[in-house]
Amino acid sequence: MGSDAPPPVPPAGHGHGHDAAASSDIGHGHSHANAVNATPLITPTGVSKDGVVYFTSPDGRTLHGHDGLKPHSHDPIPSPGRFGNRRGRIVDGRCYSERAFTIGIGGPVGTGKTALMLSLCKHLRDTHRVCAITNDIFTREDGEYLIKHNALDDADKIRAVETGGCPHAAIREDISCNLTEAESLTEKYAPDFILLESGGDNLAANFSRELADFIIYVIDVCGGDKIPRKGGPGVTQADLLVINKIELADAVGASLEVMARDATAQRDGGPFVMANVKKNEGVPEIAAHLLGAWRDATGGKRKIGKGDA
C-alpha cells in the first residue's frame, strides 16, 4: 500500500488580488510556499488509514484535512452561547489603518448574503468608502455577481477568495486568506470599512473576532419559522441577526410573529431585522446598525486615501 508517511502538506495559504488577473479583475485566494506573513504554520501530525491527515494548530487544537480541503475542525459546541456573553470586537492592539473595520456577513447557503452585500454596497457607496470580500469554496461566483451588478465604482475593490475548504475554516480556524485581502484593500484604498461575506455554512458557524469587528448573521423564512429557536452561535451571538425573505413567509407557511418571538428569546433581546433585501426593505436599518458600530470603534474618522487632499 506504499509508505506510511503522510501525503505532502500544502503550505500555509492566503488570498490575494491582482490588478490585472488573466481572466478577471477580481482577486482570488491560493497558497504560496513563501507566505511568511500568513498565520502561523499548521503542523502535520500523521495520517489515518482512510486518508485523513491530522494537524496541530498554533493554539494546540487538533485539525484534520480530507478530500483536498484545508485543515479544519468539527469540534462539538457545548451550547450556542448567549448574546449578552458574546465576545466583543477586539480593542487592544486593533489598528484600523492596517486593516479597515471589517463587517462579517455569514449564514446558511441561500439565505441572501450576497444580495445583502449588493444592497449594502449600493446603499453606502455614495457616503462612505466601501470595499468587499466574498468567499466561495472553488469559484469566484459571488464576487463576480457583485461586479456584474456594479456594486462598487471599481471592480478591484471587490475581492473574491476561493477558500478551498469548509467555509467556516476561512472565517474561524485559518483566517489568513481573508486577512491578506482585507489588508491589501486597506493599503490600496483606505476604506472606511470592508464587507466580508462568508461562504454558506450551518448554524454552528460564526466569525472569529480576529477577523470580524461586527458580525451580521443572515437566515431566511424558507428554512421554516423554527430556525431562530434552533439557535447556534450565529443566531445567538452575532451582533445583528437578519431574517430575510419575509415576502415569502405565506408561501412557505412560516410565521413572522413566531420567528420574531423566538429570535428575541434566543438573543436575550439582542437586535434583529426583518428584511426583504432584494427590495431594499430593512437595508437602511441594517446599515444603521453597522454604521453605529463603525463609529463606536473608530470615532467615525475617515482615513486619508489616494486622491484626498
N, C-alpha and C positions, 0 to 999 in steps of 0.2 A: 504493500500500500504506500511505500515511499517513506520519506523522512518524517520524524516526529516533530521537527522544527516548525514553528508557526509560520504561516504564509507571510509574505512581505507586508509590512505595515505602512499605509500611506503616511506621508509627512503631515505635520500639523498644518491645516489649511486655513485659508482666509479668502474672503471675497473682495473683488475689486472691479473697477470700471476702467475702460479705455476711452480716450477722446475719439478715436476712430476705429472702433471694432470692425472686423471684416464684414460681418453680416448685419450688425445693428449698432445703433448709437448708445444703447444702454449697457450697463456693466454686467458682470457675471461673477460667479464665485467658483474658485477652484483652488488647488493646492500648489504650493511651491516648496521645494526642499529647503530653501534658504529663508523661510518665513520667520526670521528671527524676532520680529516684533509681534507675532501672533501669541495666543495664550500659551502657557507652558505645555511642553510636550506631554502627551498621554502615553504611558509606557506599556508595551505589550507584556503580558504575564504568562501566556500559554494559549493553547488551542484545544478545544474539545473534539471528540470523535465525530461529531456532526458538523464540523467546520465553523463553529462559533469561536471567535477569537476574543479572549478576555484582556482587559486593560486596567491599569490603575490610574485614576485621575490625579491631578495635582493635590486635591484635598483628601486623597486616600480612599475614595469610593471605588468600588468595582464596577466597571462599564463593560459592555460587550459589543461586538460588531458581527454582522452576518449579512449574507447576500449582497456584499459590496457596500453596505451602509456604513456611515461613520460611527465611531464608538458612542454608545448611548446607554441609558438605563431604563428599567421599568420598575423602579423601586416602589414598593407599596406605600401609599399615603394614608396614615392612620386616621386622618379626618380632613374635611375640606377647609378647616380653619375658620376664623371669624373676621369679619370686616374690621371691627374695632381693634383687633390684634394683628392686622396685616403689617408686613414690613413696609415702611415708607420709603420714599426716594432717598438715595444716598446724598448726604450733605457734606460730610468731611472729605476733603480732597477732590470733590467733584468740580471739574473745570469745564465750563460751557464753551470757552474759546477753543478748547481742544476737541470736544465733541458736543455739538449743539444739544439742547434739551430734546430728549427723544421720547416720542409717544408710541408705545407698543399697542398694536391692534391685533387681537387674537380671537380665536373662536373656532367652532367646528367647520367642516367643509360645507360650503354652500350657504352660509348664513348671511352673506352680503358684505364681507370685509373689504373686498376690492371696490365694490360700489360705494362703500363709506369712504374709502381712500379718495376716490374720484370726487365725491361730493364735498369732502373737506378741503381738498386741494382747490377746487373751484371757488369755494366759499371764502377761503383765507388768502388766496394768492395775490389779491389786489391790495391788501393791507399789511401783509407780513411776508417775510422771506421764508419760503417753504421748500423743503426737499423731501424726497420719498424713496423708500426702500421696500421692495417686495421680496417674498420668499416663496419659491416653489422647489419641489424635490429634484426634478430632472429637466425642467423647462424654464423659460422666462415669460411665461404666458401672462401673468398678472402685470408685470412691468410693461410689456408690450401693449396690453389693454389700456393702461393709463396714458401711454404715449399716443396711441391711436386716437384716444378721445381728448387729446390736448389738455391733460390735467394741469400741466405747468408750462411756462413760457419757453423752457429749454429742455429738450429730451434728456440731456446729460444730468439734469437734476433728479432724474428717476433712475435708480439703480436696481437691477434685478439680480438676486442671489440664488444660484442653484445650490441648495443645501446638501443634496446627495444623501439624505438620510431622514430619519423620523423628524417631522417639523419641530417637535419640542427640543430636539438636540441643539438646534441652531439658535434658540432663544433662551435656553436654560443651561445645558451641560457644556457646550462648546460654542460660545457666542462670538468667537474671533472673526468669522466671516462677516457678520453684521457690524461688529465694532470697526473693522477695517473700512467698510464702505461709509459708515457714519463719520469717521474721522476724515476720510478723503473728501466727502461732501462739505464738511465744516471748513476744512482748509481752503477749498476752492471757492466756495460760495458764501461762507459766513451766514448760514441761515439762522433765523430766529429759532426754528425747531425743525425736527425731522419726523415725519410719519413713517412708521416701520410696521409693515404687515407680515404677520406670521403665516406660514402655510397652515392649512386647515388641520385641526387635530381634535382630540377628545376633551371631555370636560375636566380632565385632570391636568391639562397643560396650562402653564402660565409663564410669564416672562420673569427672567432673573432681574433683580433690581440693579445689577451691574450693567444692564443693557437699557432698560426702560425706566424713565423717570416718572412717567404717568402711563397707566395701563387701562385700556378700553377692551372689554370683552363683549363679543357680539354673538348673540343667539337669535333664533327666529321662531316664529309661531309654527312653522311647518314641521318642526320636531315634536309638536304637541305641547299643550299647556302644562305638562308635567316637568318640563326641562328645568325651570327655576328651582323647584323643590328637590330635584336630584342633586343639586349643589355641585361641588367640585371647586377647586381653588380659583378657577377663572370666574365662576359665578359669584363666589363669596368674597374673594379678596381683591378683585380688580377695583381700581379707583372709580371706574364708571362701568356699569352694565348697560348694554344696549339690547333691547328686544325689538328685532327688526321684522319687516314684512307684515305689519299689523293689518294691512289691507286684505290679507289672505286668511285672516282668522276665521271668518264664517265658512269659507270654502273648505278648510281642513278641520272644522269643528273644535277650534281652540277658543278658550275663554280668556279675553284680555284681562278681565277682572281677577280671575284665578291667578294668572301669571303675575299681575301686579301685586296681589296679596302675598304670593309665595316668594317673589323677589324681595319684597320688604322684609319678610321673616328671615329668609336665608342671609340677607345682607345687613341684618341688625339696623335697618333703616337707612343704609347707605344708598347713594344716588343711583338711579337708573332712568333711562329714557326710552319711551315707546316711540318707534320710528318707522317711517317708510322712506328709506334714504334715497331711493331712485326718484322719488317725487319731492325730495328735499324736506320732507316732514321730519322734524326732530333734529335736523342737522344744525341749525343755529344754536339750539340748546346744547348739543354735544360739543360744538365749537366753543361755547361759552365756558364749559367745564374745563376743557384743555387749556384755553387761554388763561383762565384763572390760576391753574396750576403752574403754567409757564411764568406768569407774573409773580406768583409767590416765590418761585425758585430763583428767578433772575432779576426781579425788580422791574421787569418789562424793558430792560435796557437792550437796545439794538446794537449788535456788533457792527464794526466798520467792515464793509465788504468792498470788492473791486468796483470801481466806478463811483464810490461815495467820496464826498469832499472830506 
